[in-house]
Amino acid sequence: MTQETAIAIFEEKQVRRVWYNEQWYFILEDIVFALTNTVNVKDYINKMRKRDQELQKGWGQIVHTLLVNTTWGRQKMNCVNTKWAFRIIQSIPSPKAEPFKQWLAKVWYERIQEIENPELAQERMKLIYEQKWYPKEWIERRLRGIAIRQELTDEWQSRWVSSQVDYAILTNEITKATFGMTVSEYMTYKWLDRKSNHNLRDNMTDFEVVLTMLGETTTTNLHRKRDSKKFPELQKDAHDGGNVAGNTRKDIEQQLWESVVSDNNYLHLTGKKSLKKKK
């Protein structure tokens, strides 16, 4: 079972969800009812909280009260994201919860193995792409791109970049300078949808993957060469690194007499639906 499979099971059980803060949140009561069939969901949740003290301690940060469309109109309901949905499932002693628990145990075991032997993570990632029928040459470039991205984010972390917003700003600087579009604009151009868990980099062509690697590698080395520390300095490095890749893109396009920025994607391989193209 994968995370996508687990979420699909939620959907089969008619667990409602709402898109909030760039991720899906599931209705807490729907999750509990789907796995227990209890006649008093609220009472079950209260007992579960008393039983699981660690869950109880962080309840205020785990559960978000969000407006949800229901048969009776928009109502405020308790919701949890995917991470905390799986944590709550661990506290439910029900046979229906066992497939989720077994999947989580398998994932945790694999992560421990990967910490002890990082090459396993690379091999598992390669296998995932192979199972989705991505071209072999593309997979090799994509895996190299993942390593380069990790090196860059490690560099940002060492320079006190911590918030997701700052990561997004720096990433957008590189992407905008490389391709002339922000990440969101690029996803729209490729008919991708965040709500459907589409990943921009998994839908890039060979040229796009290579140019992304060039921009991020250059940015990493500019940080080190300039010893940039303040965020505006890091932002300038990201822009300059993206410009190196952007100028390379323009040179390639001049030689090929065509754009290397493509609206093609790989959703036909993954079985996911693309946004409907406008006429």
C-alpha positions as CSV (number, residue, x, y, z in Angstrom):
1,M,0.0,0.0,0.0
2,T,1.3,3.5,-0.9
3,Q,0.2,6.8,0.5
4,E,-1.9,7.4,-2.6
5,T,-3.5,4.0,-2.2
6,A,-4.3,4.7,1.5
7,I,-5.9,8.0,0.5
8,A,-7.9,6.2,-2.1
9,I,-9.3,3.9,0.5
10,F,-10.3,6.9,2.5
11,E,-12.2,8.0,-0.6
12,E,-13.9,4.6,-1.0
13,K,-15.1,5.0,2.6
14,Q,-16.5,8.4,1.7
15,V,-14.1,10.2,4.0
16,R,-14.6,13.9,3.0
17,R,-11.6,16.2,2.5
18,V,-10.9,19.9,2.0
19,W,-8.0,21.6,0.3
20,Y,-6.3,23.9,2.8
21,N,-2.8,25.5,3.1
22,E,-1.6,23.6,-0.1
23,Q,-2.6,20.1,1.1
24,W,-5.6,17.9,1.7
25,Y,-7.2,17.8,5.1
26,F,-9.6,14.9,6.0
27,I,-12.7,15.1,8.2
28,L,-11.7,13.5,11.5
29,E,-15.1,12.1,12.3
30,D,-15.3,10.5,8.8
31,I,-12.0,8.7,9.4
32,V,-13.1,7.3,12.8
33,F,-16.5,6.2,11.5
34,A,-15.0,4.5,8.5
35,L,-12.7,2.4,10.7
36,T,-15.0,1.7,13.6
37,N,-18.6,2.1,12.5
38,T,-19.2,3.5,16.0
39,V,-22.7,5.0,16.5
40,N,-21.2,7.8,18.6
41,V,-18.1,9.2,16.8
42,K,-17.5,12.2,19.1
43,D,-17.6,9.9,22.2
44,Y,-15.1,7.5,20.6
45,I,-12.7,10.4,19.7
46,N,-12.9,11.7,23.3
47,K,-12.0,8.2,24.7
48,M,-9.2,7.9,22.1
49,R,-7.7,11.1,23.3
50,K,-7.8,10.0,26.9
51,R,-6.3,6.7,26.0
52,D,-3.4,8.2,23.9
53,Q,-1.8,10.9,26.0
54,E,0.8,11.8,23.4
55,L,-2.0,12.5,20.9
56,Q,-3.9,14.5,23.5
57,K,-0.9,16.7,24.2
58,G,-0.6,17.9,20.7
59,W,-4.3,17.9,19.8
60,G,-4.5,21.7,19.3
61,Q,-1.8,21.6,16.7
62,I,-3.0,18.4,15.1
63,V,-6.7,19.2,14.5
64,H,-7.8,22.2,12.4
65,T,-11.4,23.5,12.4
66,L,-12.2,24.2,8.7
67,L,-15.3,25.1,6.7
68,V,-16.5,22.1,4.8
69,N,-19.2,21.8,2.2
70,T,-21.9,19.4,3.4
71,T,-25.4,18.4,2.5
72,W,-26.6,21.0,5.0
73,G,-24.3,23.8,3.7
74,R,-20.9,24.9,4.8
75,Q,-20.1,23.8,8.3
76,K,-17.1,24.0,10.6
77,M,-15.6,20.5,11.1
78,N,-12.5,19.1,12.7
79,C,-9.9,18.1,10.1
80,V,-6.4,16.6,10.0
81,N,-3.8,16.4,7.2
82,T,-2.5,13.1,5.9
83,K,0.4,12.9,8.4
84,W,-1.9,13.2,11.4
85,A,-4.6,11.1,9.9
86,F,-2.2,8.2,9.9
87,R,-1.1,9.0,13.4
88,I,-4.7,8.9,14.6
89,I,-5.3,5.6,12.8
90,Q,-2.5,4.1,15.0
91,S,-4.7,4.8,18.0
92,I,-7.7,3.0,16.6
93,P,-7.8,-0.7,17.7
94,S,-9.9,-1.9,14.7
95,P,-9.3,-4.7,12.2
96,K,-10.1,-2.2,9.5
97,A,-7.2,0.0,10.5
98,E,-4.7,-2.9,10.2
99,P,-3.8,-2.4,6.5
100,F,-2.9,1.2,7.3
101,K,-0.8,0.2,10.3
102,Q,1.0,-2.5,8.4
103,W,1.8,-0.1,5.6
104,L,3.1,2.5,8.1
105,A,5.3,-0.2,9.8
106,K,6.7,-1.1,6.4
107,V,7.5,2.6,5.6
108,W,9.1,3.2,8.9
109,Y,11.3,0.0,8.5
110,E,12.3,1.1,5.1
111,R,13.2,4.6,6.3
112,I,15.4,3.2,9.1
113,Q,17.2,1.0,6.4
114,E,17.7,4.1,4.3
115,I,19.3,6.0,7.2
116,E,21.7,3.2,7.7
117,N,22.3,2.8,3.9
118,P,21.4,5.9,1.9
119,E,21.9,4.0,-1.4
120,L,18.7,2.0,-0.6
121,A,16.7,5.3,-0.9
122,Q,18.1,5.9,-4.3
123,E,17.3,2.3,-5.4
124,R,13.7,2.5,-4.1
125,M,13.2,5.8,-5.9
126,K,14.5,4.4,-9.1
127,L,12.2,1.4,-8.8
128,I,9.2,3.7,-8.3
129,Y,9.9,5.6,-11.5
130,E,10.5,2.3,-13.4
131,Q,7.2,1.0,-12.3
132,K,5.6,4.1,-13.7
133,W,7.3,3.4,-17.1
134,Y,9.4,6.5,-17.2
135,P,12.3,6.3,-19.7
136,K,15.5,4.9,-18.3
137,E,17.6,7.8,-19.3
138,W,15.1,10.3,-17.8
139,I,15.2,8.3,-14.5
140,E,19.0,8.6,-14.2
141,R,18.8,12.4,-14.7
142,R,15.8,12.8,-12.4
143,L,17.7,10.9,-9.6
144,R,20.7,13.1,-10.1
145,G,18.4,16.1,-9.9
146,I,17.0,14.9,-6.6
147,A,20.5,14.7,-5.2
148,I,21.4,18.2,-6.4
149,R,18.2,19.6,-4.9
150,Q,19.0,17.9,-1.6
151,E,22.4,19.4,-1.6
152,L,20.9,22.9,-2.3
153,T,18.3,22.6,0.5
154,D,21.0,21.4,2.9
155,E,23.0,24.5,2.0
156,W,19.9,26.7,2.7
157,Q,19.4,25.0,6.0
158,S,23.0,25.6,7.0
159,R,22.4,29.3,6.2
160,W,19.4,29.5,8.5
161,V,16.7,29.2,5.9
162,S,13.9,27.3,7.7
163,S,10.4,28.4,6.7
164,Q,8.7,26.7,3.7
165,V,7.8,30.2,2.4
166,D,11.5,31.1,2.2
167,Y,12.3,27.8,0.4
168,A,9.5,28.6,-2.1
169,I,10.8,32.1,-2.7
170,L,14.3,30.9,-3.4
171,T,13.1,28.1,-5.6
172,N,10.9,30.6,-7.5
173,E,13.9,32.8,-8.1
174,I,15.8,30.0,-9.8
175,T,12.8,28.7,-11.8
176,K,11.8,32.2,-12.9
177,A,15.3,33.0,-14.1
178,T,15.8,29.7,-15.8
179,F,12.4,29.2,-17.5
180,G,10.7,32.7,-17.3
181,M,8.0,31.3,-15.1
182,T,7.4,30.8,-11.4
183,V,6.7,27.2,-10.1
184,S,3.0,27.9,-10.1
185,E,3.0,29.5,-13.5
186,Y,5.0,26.5,-14.8
187,M,2.6,24.0,-13.4
188,T,-0.3,25.8,-15.0
189,Y,1.6,25.9,-18.3
190,K,2.1,22.1,-18.1
191,W,-1.6,21.6,-17.1
192,L,-0.6,20.3,-13.6
193,D,-2.7,20.7,-10.4
194,R,-1.3,20.8,-6.8
195,K,-4.7,19.5,-5.5
196,S,-4.1,16.3,-7.5
197,N,-0.6,15.9,-6.1
198,H,1.0,16.7,-9.4
199,N,4.8,17.2,-9.1
200,L,6.4,19.6,-11.5
201,R,9.8,18.0,-11.7
202,D,8.3,14.6,-12.4
203,N,6.7,16.1,-15.5
204,M,9.8,17.8,-16.9
205,T,11.4,16.8,-20.2
206,D,15.1,15.9,-20.3
207,F,16.1,19.4,-21.2
208,E,14.0,20.9,-18.4
209,V,15.5,18.4,-15.9
210,V,19.1,19.2,-16.9
211,L,18.5,23.0,-16.9
212,T,16.9,22.8,-13.4
213,M,20.0,20.9,-12.2
214,L,22.3,23.5,-13.8
215,G,20.4,26.4,-12.0
216,E,20.4,24.7,-8.7
217,T,24.1,23.5,-8.8
218,T,25.2,27.0,-9.8
219,T,23.2,28.5,-6.9
220,T,24.7,26.1,-4.4
221,N,28.2,27.0,-5.5
222,L,27.5,30.8,-5.5
223,H,26.3,30.5,-1.9
224,R,29.6,28.9,-1.0
225,K,31.8,31.2,-3.1
226,R,30.2,34.3,-1.8
227,D,29.6,33.0,1.7
228,S,26.1,34.4,1.5
229,K,24.3,34.5,4.9
230,K,21.4,37.1,4.8
231,F,18.3,36.1,2.9
232,P,18.6,38.9,0.3
233,E,22.0,37.6,-0.5
234,L,20.7,34.1,-0.9
235,Q,17.9,35.4,-3.1
236,K,20.4,37.2,-5.3
237,D,22.5,34.0,-5.6
238,A,19.3,32.1,-6.6
239,H,18.5,34.6,-9.2
240,D,22.1,34.6,-10.6
241,G,22.2,30.8,-10.6
242,G,18.9,30.7,-12.5
243,N,20.2,33.2,-14.9
244,V,23.1,30.9,-15.8
245,A,20.7,28.2,-16.6
246,G,18.4,30.7,-18.4
247,N,21.1,31.9,-20.6
248,T,22.1,28.3,-21.5
249,R,18.4,27.6,-22.3
250,K,18.3,30.6,-24.7
251,D,21.5,29.4,-26.4
252,I,20.1,26.0,-26.9
253,E,16.8,27.4,-28.3
254,Q,18.8,29.6,-30.7
255,Q,20.6,26.6,-32.0
256,L,17.5,24.4,-32.2
257,W,15.2,27.1,-33.5
258,E,12.6,26.0,-31.0
259,S,11.6,26.4,-27.3
260,V,12.9,23.8,-24.9
261,V,10.2,24.8,-22.4
262,S,7.4,22.3,-23.0
263,D,3.8,22.0,-21.9
264,N,4.1,18.2,-22.1
265,N,3.8,16.2,-19.0
266,Y,4.0,12.5,-17.9
267,L,0.6,12.2,-16.4
268,H,-0.3,9.5,-19.0
269,L,2.4,7.3,-17.3
270,T,1.2,7.8,-13.7
271,G,-2.5,7.5,-14.6
272,K,-3.3,10.9,-13.1
273,K,-5.6,13.3,-14.8
274,S,-4.3,16.5,-16.3
275,L,-6.2,19.8,-16.1
276,K,-8.4,20.2,-19.1
277,K,-6.8,22.3,-21.8
278,K,-8.5,25.4,-22.8
279,K,-9.7,25.6,-26.4
